[in-house]
Amino acid sequence: MEKLDNIVMYSPEDVRKLLHLGNAKCLELFNSKDFPSIRIGRAFWVKADCLEKFLSEKHTLNNQNEEMF
């Protein structure tokens, strides 16, 4: 987790730990079109608030019997 001027960013490793995902599933998530990740150089990052919003939207969809990712 990196903090830049009050912006919290998560790396794929942070997301793996938070969501209890394996490496392959996490990379699949970061490469999906609807996931709000950004690429800086060779590294992927996701803003904490964007991750929270993504998960809350997917949780709502999942309750309606749709696949999470």
DSSP file (Angstrom, degrees, kcal/mol; ACC not computed):
  #  RESIDUE AA STRUCTURE BP1 BP2  ACC     N-H-->O    O-->H-N    N-H-->O    O-->H-N    TCO  KAPPA ALPHA  PHI   PSI    X-CA   Y-CA   Z-CA
    1    1 A M              0   0    0      0, 0.0     2,-0.4     0, 0.0     9,-0.2   0.000 360.0 360.0 360.0 131.5    0.0    0.0    0.0
    2    2 A E  E     -A    9   0A   0      7,-2.4     7,-2.9     2,-0.0     2,-0.5  -0.928 360.0-152.7-119.3 144.1    1.3    3.4   -1.0
    3    3 A K  E     +A    8   0A   0     -2,-0.4     2,-0.5     5,-0.2     5,-0.2  -0.974  15.6 175.5-119.7 120.7    0.1    6.8    0.2
    4    4 A L  E >  S-A    7   0A   0      3,-2.7     3,-1.5    -2,-0.5    -2,-0.0  -0.950  72.5 -32.0-127.4 110.0    0.6    9.8   -2.1
    5    5 A D  T 3  S-     0   0    0     -2,-0.5    -1,-0.1     1,-0.3     3,-0.1   0.910 126.4 -43.7  46.0  53.9   -0.9   13.1   -1.0
    6    6 A N  T 3  S+     0   0    0      1,-0.2     2,-0.6     0, 0.0    -1,-0.3   0.604 113.7 121.2  69.0  14.4   -3.8   11.4    0.8
    7    7 A I  E <   -A    4   0A   0     -3,-1.5    -3,-2.7    41,-0.0     2,-0.5  -0.947  51.6-152.7-107.7 121.7   -4.4    9.0   -2.1
    8    8 A V  E     -A    3   0A   0     -2,-0.6    40,-3.0    -5,-0.2     2,-0.4  -0.832  13.4-171.1 -97.6 126.7   -4.1    5.4   -1.0
    9    9 A M  E     -AB   2  47A   0     -7,-2.9    -7,-2.4    -2,-0.5     2,-0.4  -0.943   8.9-150.9-119.7 138.3   -3.0    3.0   -3.8
   10   10 A Y  E     - B   0  46A   0     36,-3.2    36,-1.8    -2,-0.4    -2,-0.0  -0.890   7.3-145.7-108.5 138.5   -3.0   -0.8   -3.6
   11   11 A S     >  -     0   0    0     -2,-0.4     4,-2.2    34,-0.2     5,-0.2  -0.463  36.6 -99.8 -87.0 168.0   -0.6   -3.1   -5.5
   12   12 A P  H  > S+     0   0    0      0, 0.0     4,-2.6     0, 0.0     5,-0.2   0.876 125.8  56.0 -57.2 -36.1   -1.7   -6.5   -6.8
   13   13 A E  H  > S+     0   0    0      2,-0.2     4,-2.0     1,-0.2     5,-0.2   0.908 106.9  49.1 -62.4 -41.2    0.1   -8.1   -3.8
   14   14 A D  H  > S+     0   0    0      2,-0.2     4,-2.5     1,-0.2    -1,-0.2   0.917 112.1  48.2 -62.6 -43.4   -2.0   -5.9   -1.5
   15   15 A V  H  X S+     0   0    0     -4,-2.2     4,-2.7     2,-0.2     5,-0.2   0.890 108.2  54.9 -66.0 -39.8   -5.2   -6.9   -3.3
   16   16 A R  H  X>S+     0   0    0     -4,-2.6     5,-1.7     1,-0.2     4,-1.0   0.925 112.3  43.6 -57.7 -44.5   -4.3  -10.6   -3.2
   17   17 A K  H  <5S+     0   0    0     -4,-2.0    -2,-0.2     3,-0.2    -1,-0.2   0.908 115.1  48.4 -68.9 -41.8   -3.9  -10.4    0.6
   18   18 A L  H  <5S+     0   0    0     -4,-2.5    -2,-0.2     1,-0.2    -1,-0.2   0.897 123.3  31.1 -65.1 -40.8   -7.1   -8.3    1.1
   19   19 A L  H  <5S-     0   0    0     -4,-2.7    -1,-0.2    -5,-0.2    -2,-0.2   0.409 103.6-122.6-101.8   0.9   -9.3  -10.6   -1.1
   20   20 A H  T  <5 +     0   0    0     -4,-1.0     2,-0.3    -5,-0.2    -3,-0.2   0.946  58.0 154.3  55.8  52.2   -7.5  -13.9   -0.4
   21   21 A L      < -     0   0    0     -5,-1.7    -1,-0.2    -6,-0.2     2,-0.1  -0.750  43.4-118.4-107.6 156.1   -6.8  -14.5   -4.1
   22   22 A G     >  -     0   0    0     -2,-0.3     4,-2.2     1,-0.1     5,-0.2  -0.380  35.7-101.8 -80.8 170.3   -4.2  -16.5   -5.9
   23   23 A N  H  > S+     0   0    0      1,-0.2     4,-2.4     2,-0.2     5,-0.2   0.922 119.5  48.5 -61.5 -47.1   -1.7  -14.8   -8.2
   24   24 A A  H  > S+     0   0    0      1,-0.2     4,-2.2     2,-0.2    -1,-0.2   0.918 113.3  46.5 -62.4 -45.1   -3.4  -15.9  -11.4
   25   25 A K  H  > S+     0   0    0      2,-0.2     4,-2.1     1,-0.2    -1,-0.2   0.877 112.3  51.3 -66.1 -37.6   -6.9  -14.8  -10.3
   26   26 A C  H  X S+     0   0    0     -4,-2.2     4,-2.6     2,-0.2    -2,-0.2   0.918 110.6  47.5 -66.3 -43.4   -5.5  -11.5   -9.1
   27   27 A L  H  X S+     0   0    0     -4,-2.4     4,-1.8     2,-0.2    -2,-0.2   0.875 110.2  53.5 -65.0 -36.6   -3.8  -10.8  -12.4
   28   28 A E  H  X S+     0   0    0     -4,-2.2     4,-0.7    -5,-0.2    -1,-0.2   0.911 109.9  48.5 -61.2 -42.2   -6.9  -11.8  -14.2
   29   29 A L  H >< S+     0   0    0     -4,-2.1     3,-1.0     1,-0.2     6,-0.2   0.936 111.0  48.7 -63.0 -48.3   -8.8   -9.2  -12.1
   30   30 A F  H 3< S+     0   0    0     -4,-2.6    -1,-0.2     1,-0.2     7,-0.2   0.786 113.4  48.5 -65.0 -27.4   -6.3   -6.5  -12.8
   31   31 A N  H 3< S+     0   0    0     -4,-1.8    -1,-0.2    -5,-0.2    -2,-0.2   0.527  87.1 108.5 -90.1  -6.7   -6.4   -7.2  -16.5
   32   32 A S  S X< S-     0   0    0     -3,-1.0     3,-0.9    -4,-0.7     5,-0.3  -0.423  74.1-127.0 -72.9 149.4  -10.2   -7.2  -16.8
   33   33 A K  T 3  S+     0   0    0      1,-0.2    -1,-0.1    -2,-0.1    -4,-0.0   0.804 104.9  49.7 -67.8 -31.1  -11.7   -4.3  -18.6
   34   34 A D  T 3  S+     0   0    0      2,-0.1    -1,-0.2    -5,-0.0    -5,-0.0   0.521  86.2  99.2 -90.5  -2.9  -14.2   -3.3  -15.8
   35   35 A F  S <  S-     0   0    0     -3,-0.9     2,-1.6    -6,-0.2    16,-0.1  -0.708  76.1-131.6 -84.6 132.3  -11.6   -3.3  -13.0
   36   36 A P        +     0   0    0      0, 0.0    11,-0.5     0, 0.0     2,-0.2  -0.174  55.0 140.2 -82.3  47.0  -10.4    0.3  -12.2
   37   37 A S  E     -C   46   0A   0     -2,-1.6     2,-0.3    -5,-0.3     9,-0.2  -0.512  36.1-154.2 -86.6 157.6   -6.6   -0.4  -12.2
   38   38 A I  E     -C   45   0A   0      7,-3.1     7,-2.6    -2,-0.2     2,-0.5  -0.938   9.8-135.7-125.8 153.2   -4.0    1.8  -13.7
   39   39 A R  E     -C   44   0A   0     -2,-0.3     2,-0.6     5,-0.2     5,-0.2  -0.943  16.6-175.9-113.3 125.8   -0.6    0.9  -15.0
   40   40 A I  E >   -C   43   0A   0      3,-3.0     3,-2.0    -2,-0.5     2,-0.4  -0.951  69.5 -46.0-120.5 108.3    2.4    3.0  -14.1
   41   41 A G  T 3  S-     0   0    0     -2,-0.6    -2,-0.0     1,-0.3     0, 0.0  -0.577 123.3 -25.9  67.2-122.5    5.5    1.7  -15.9
   42   42 A R  T 3  S+     0   0    0     -2,-0.4     2,-0.3    -3,-0.1    -1,-0.3   0.379 122.0  92.1-101.3   2.3    5.4   -2.0  -15.5
   43   43 A A  E <   - C   0  40A   0     -3,-2.0    -3,-3.0   -32,-0.0     2,-0.3  -0.769  64.2-141.9-104.9 143.0    3.4   -2.0  -12.3
   44   44 A F  E     + C   0  39A   0     -2,-0.3     2,-0.3    -5,-0.2    -5,-0.2  -0.771  23.5 176.1 -96.0 145.6   -0.4   -2.1  -11.7
   45   45 A W  E     - C   0  38A   0     -7,-2.6    -7,-3.1    -2,-0.3     2,-0.4  -0.971  14.8-161.5-143.0 156.7   -2.1   -0.1   -9.0
   46   46 A V  E     -BC  10  37A   0    -36,-1.8   -36,-3.2    -2,-0.3     2,-0.2  -0.992  26.5-118.0-139.8 135.4   -5.7    0.5   -7.9
   47   47 A K  E  >  -B    9   0A   0    -11,-0.5     4,-2.4    -2,-0.4   -38,-0.2  -0.476  23.9-126.9 -70.4 142.0   -6.9    3.4   -5.8
   48   48 A A  H  > S+     0   0    0    -40,-3.0     4,-2.3     1,-0.2     5,-0.2   0.890 109.0  48.9 -58.5 -43.1   -8.4    2.3   -2.5
   49   49 A D  H  > S+     0   0    0    -41,-0.3     4,-2.1     1,-0.2    -1,-0.2   0.853 111.0  50.7 -69.1 -32.3  -11.7    4.1   -3.0
   50   50 A C  H  > S+     0   0    0      2,-0.2     4,-2.6     1,-0.2    -2,-0.2   0.885 110.2  49.8 -70.0 -38.2  -12.0    2.7   -6.6
   51   51 A L  H  X S+     0   0    0     -4,-2.4     4,-2.7     2,-0.2     5,-0.2   0.920 110.7  50.1 -63.6 -43.8  -11.5   -0.8   -5.3
   52   52 A E  H  X S+     0   0    0     -4,-2.3     4,-2.2     1,-0.2    -2,-0.2   0.918 112.6  46.4 -60.7 -44.6  -14.1   -0.3   -2.6
   53   53 A K  H  X S+     0   0    0     -4,-2.1     4,-2.3     2,-0.2    -2,-0.2   0.914 112.1  51.2 -65.0 -43.4  -16.6    1.0   -5.1
   54   54 A F  H  X S+     0   0    0     -4,-2.6     4,-2.5     1,-0.2     5,-0.2   0.930 111.8  46.8 -58.6 -47.6  -15.9   -1.9   -7.5
   55   55 A L  H  X S+     0   0    0     -4,-2.7     4,-2.3     1,-0.2    -1,-0.2   0.877 111.2  50.6 -66.1 -37.7  -16.3   -4.5   -4.8
   56   56 A S  H  X S+     0   0    0     -4,-2.2     4,-1.7    -5,-0.2    -1,-0.2   0.890 112.4  47.4 -68.4 -37.0  -19.6   -2.9   -3.6
   57   57 A E  H  X S+     0   0    0     -4,-2.3     4,-2.1     2,-0.2    -2,-0.2   0.912 114.0  46.7 -67.6 -42.2  -21.0   -2.9   -7.1
   58   58 A K  H  X S+     0   0    0     -4,-2.5     4,-2.9     2,-0.2    -2,-0.2   0.856 108.9  55.4 -69.0 -34.5  -19.9   -6.4   -7.7
   59   59 A H  H  X S+     0   0    0     -4,-2.3     4,-1.7     2,-0.2    -1,-0.2   0.910 108.8  48.1 -63.2 -41.3  -21.4   -7.5   -4.4
   60   60 A T  H  X S+     0   0    0     -4,-1.7     4,-0.5     2,-0.2    -2,-0.2   0.917 114.3  45.9 -65.0 -43.3  -24.7   -6.1   -5.4
   61   61 A L  H ><>S+     0   0    0     -4,-2.1     5,-1.4     1,-0.2     3,-1.2   0.890 109.1  55.8 -65.6 -39.0  -24.5   -7.8   -8.8
   62   62 A N  H ><5S+     0   0    0     -4,-2.9     3,-1.6     1,-0.3    -1,-0.2   0.847 100.6  58.3 -64.1 -33.4  -23.5  -11.0   -7.2
   63   63 A N  H 3<5S+     0   0    0     -4,-1.7    -1,-0.3     1,-0.3    -2,-0.2   0.712 100.8  57.9 -67.0 -18.8  -26.6  -10.9   -5.0
   64   64 A Q  T <<5S-     0   0    0     -3,-1.2    -1,-0.3    -4,-0.5    -2,-0.2   0.064 128.2 -99.2 -98.7  23.5  -28.6  -10.9   -8.2
   65   65 A N  T < 5S+     0   0    0     -3,-1.6     2,-0.3     1,-0.2    -3,-0.2   0.790  79.8 134.5  66.8  32.8  -26.9  -14.2   -9.3
   66   66 A E      < -     0   0    0     -5,-1.4    -1,-0.2    -8,-0.1     2,-0.1  -0.802  61.9 -99.3-106.3 156.3  -24.3  -12.7  -11.6
   67   67 A E        -     0   0    0     -2,-0.3    -1,-0.0     1,-0.1    -6,-0.0  -0.458  21.2-140.3 -73.9 144.4  -20.7  -13.8  -11.6
   68   68 A M              0   0    0     -2,-0.1    -1,-0.1    -6,-0.1    -7,-0.1   0.958 360.0 360.0 -71.5 -51.5  -18.2  -11.6   -9.8
   69   69 A F              0   0    0    -11,-0.0    -2,-0.1   -37,-0.0    -1,-0.1   0.255 360.0 360.0-165.0 360.0  -15.3  -11.8  -12.3
